[in-house]
Amino acid sequence: MRKALLAIYRKLFRHFGPRHWWPGEGAFEVMVGAILTQNTAWPNVEKAINNLKKEKALSPKKLETIKLKKLRRLIKPSGYYNEKAKKLKNLTAFLRRSCGFEIKKLKRKKLKELRRSLLGVNGIGPETADSILLYALEKPVFVVDAYTRRIFSRLGLIGENAGYAEIQSFFTDNLPKKTKLFNEYHALIVELGKTYCRKGRAICGKCPLKLGKKRGNMV
């Protein structure tokens, strides 16, 4: 399975090239983006982040003190802005408690401890926590999203109803635990899901991971 997963990675990398993901200027912006991207497309997140930048509010201290009503207005393009404004406030409260807003201190903490703490923040689930860990804090965590589940269940490598932890273990148990690899692999999966392996009308004929007649056999 290790060889198969690495073969998939190499095919995707040859086809798409490096993704330079996650887009964001600094760790905190990545954290904010991980929350804002919940249930919305990335262009909407970019609009919200640009609004925060224009107001010079894209820092932990600024977001902590900004009025909730104003924060809702600034992040409105990302959708679900009432809930997301509260989640961002919860994030800044966590950063104050855990590291005094010094994110470098978080990076020095152990992965298991960090993940447990993030999952304890109201509004941060496994996918958001792992995105923060991987992309903002540079920890070797494999992020699982809808694209991952769709692509690898269609390939016959995981069950259609597999849970988050099961899918994550499938990758972490069969790949070298390297932050750079997990980062690039997840970004390539997202690109494949958006470009070819779509939820509705998949473009299988042009997919870089072409299937043979037998489901699950890559050629």
C-alpha positions in Angstrom: 0.0 0.0 0.0 2.9 2.3 0.7 4.1 1.9 -2.9 0.6 2.5 -4.2 0.1 5.7 -2.3 3.5 7.0 -3.2 2.8 6.1 -6.9 -0.4 8.2 -6.7 1.5 11.1 -5.2 4.2 11.0 -7.9 1.5 10.9 -10.7 -0.3 13.8 -9.3 2.9 15.8 -8.7 4.0 15.2 -12.3 0.6 16.3 -13.6 -0.1 19.4 -11.4 3.3 20.4 -10.1 3.9 21.9 -6.6 0.8 23.6 -5.2 2.5 26.0 -2.8 -0.4 25.4 -0.4 -1.6 26.8 2.1 -2.0 30.4 0.7 -1.5 32.8 3.6 1.0 35.4 5.0 2.1 33.9 8.3 0.8 31.2 10.6 -2.1 33.2 12.1 -3.5 34.1 8.7 -3.5 30.3 7.9 -5.3 29.6 11.1 -8.0 32.2 10.3 -8.3 30.8 6.8 -8.8 27.3 8.1 -11.8 28.4 10.0 -13.2 30.7 7.3 -13.0 28.0 4.7 -15.5 25.8 6.5 -18.4 25.1 4.1 -17.3 27.6 1.5 -15.1 28.1 -1.5 -11.6 29.6 -1.1 -12.3 32.8 -3.2 -14.9 33.7 -0.6 -12.3 33.2 2.1 -9.9 35.5 0.3 -12.5 38.3 0.2 -13.1 38.0 4.0 -9.3 37.9 4.7 -8.8 41.0 2.5 -11.5 42.8 4.5 -9.7 42.0 7.7 -6.4 43.2 6.2 -7.9 46.5 5.1 -9.1 47.1 8.7 -5.7 46.0 10.0 -7.5 43.4 12.1 -5.7 40.3 11.0 -3.7 39.7 14.2 -4.6 37.7 17.3 -4.8 40.8 19.5 -6.9 42.8 17.0 -9.3 39.9 16.5 -9.6 39.5 20.3 -10.6 43.1 20.9 -12.7 43.8 17.7 -16.4 44.1 18.2 -18.3 41.0 17.3 -20.7 42.9 15.1 -17.9 44.5 13.1 -16.1 41.1 12.8 -19.3 39.5 11.4 -19.5 42.3 8.8 -15.8 41.9 7.7 -16.0 38.1 7.3 -19.5 38.1 5.7 -18.2 37.0 2.3 -17.1 33.6 3.8 -20.7 32.7 4.7 -22.0 31.4 8.1 -20.4 34.6 9.4 -22.3 34.6 12.8 -20.9 31.2 13.7 -17.4 31.9 12.2 -17.0 35.2 14.1 -17.6 33.3 17.4 -15.1 30.6 16.3 -12.5 33.2 15.5 -13.0 34.7 19.0 -12.6 31.2 20.5 -9.4 30.8 18.5 -7.9 34.0 19.8 -8.9 33.1 23.4 -7.1 29.8 22.9 -4.0 31.5 21.6 -3.9 33.8 24.6 -4.2 31.0 27.1 -1.9 28.6 25.4 1.0 30.8 24.2 0.3 34.4 25.0 -0.2 35.0 21.3 3.3 33.8 20.5 2.6 31.2 17.9 6.3 30.1 17.9 5.7 28.7 21.3 2.9 26.5 20.0 5.2 25.0 17.4 7.5 23.7 20.2 4.7 21.7 21.8 4.2 18.0 21.1 1.7 17.1 18.3 -0.7 15.0 20.5 -0.9 17.7 23.1 -1.5 20.4 20.5 -4.2 18.4 18.6 -6.0 17.6 21.8 -6.0 21.3 22.8 -7.2 22.5 19.4 -10.1 20.0 19.4 -11.1 21.4 22.7 -11.8 24.8 21.1 -15.4 25.2 20.4 -15.9 25.4 16.6 -12.7 23.5 15.7 -13.2 20.0 14.4 -10.7 17.4 13.2 -10.3 18.8 9.7 -9.8 22.4 10.9 -7.5 21.3 13.7 -5.3 19.2 11.4 -5.2 22.0 8.8 -3.9 24.3 11.5 -1.4 21.7 12.7 -0.1 21.0 9.2 -0.1 24.3 7.5 0.3 26.8 10.3 2.3 24.9 12.9 4.2 22.6 10.5 3.3 19.3 12.2 3.3 16.0 10.2 -0.5 15.5 10.2 -2.5 14.3 7.2 -5.6 16.4 6.6 -8.7 14.5 5.5 -11.4 16.3 3.6 -14.3 15.5 1.3 -12.0 15.3 -1.7 -9.8 12.7 0.0 -12.8 10.5 0.9 -14.3 10.9 -2.6 -11.2 10.1 -4.6 -9.8 7.2 -2.6 -13.2 5.6 -2.2 -13.7 5.8 -6.0 -10.2 4.2 -6.3 -11.4 1.4 -4.1 -8.7 2.0 -1.5 -11.0 3.1 1.4 -14.7 2.4 2.2 -17.3 5.0 1.2 -18.4 5.2 4.8 -15.0 5.3 6.4 -14.7 7.8 9.2 -12.1 10.6 9.6 -9.8 8.8 11.9 -9.8 5.6 9.8 -9.0 7.5 6.6 -6.3 9.5 8.3 -4.7 6.3 9.7 -4.7 4.8 6.2 -2.4 7.6 5.1 -0.2 8.1 8.2 0.4 4.3 8.6 1.5 3.9 5.0 3.5 7.0 4.3 6.7 8.6 5.6 5.7 11.0 8.4 7.0 14.1 6.7 5.3 17.5 7.0 6.3 18.5 3.4 5.0 15.3 1.9 1.7 15.5 3.8 1.3 19.2 2.8 1.9 18.6 -0.9 -0.1 15.4 -1.0 -3.2 17.0 0.5 -2.9 20.0 -1.8 -2.6 17.7 -4.9 -5.7 15.8 -3.7 -7.7 19.0 -3.5 -6.6 20.0 -7.0 -7.5 16.6 -8.4 -10.9 16.8 -6.7 -11.6 20.3 -8.0 -10.4 19.6 -11.6 -11.3 16.0 -12.4 -12.8 13.9 -9.6 -15.8 16.1 -9.1 -18.7 15.2 -6.9 -21.3 15.3 -9.7 -19.7 15.0 -13.2 -16.3 13.4 -12.9 -13.9 13.7 -15.8 -12.4 10.3 -15.6 -11.1 10.1 -19.1 -8.6 12.9 -18.5 -7.8 12.1 -14.9 -4.0 11.6 -14.2 -5.0 8.5 -12.2 -6.7 6.5 -14.9 -8.4 3.3 -13.9 -8.3 0.0 -15.6 -11.3 -2.2 -16.2 -11.1 -3.6 -12.7 -12.0 -1.0 -10.0 -9.0 0.1 -7.9 -6.3 -0.9 -10.4 -4.3 2.1 -11.5 -2.6 2.1 -14.9 
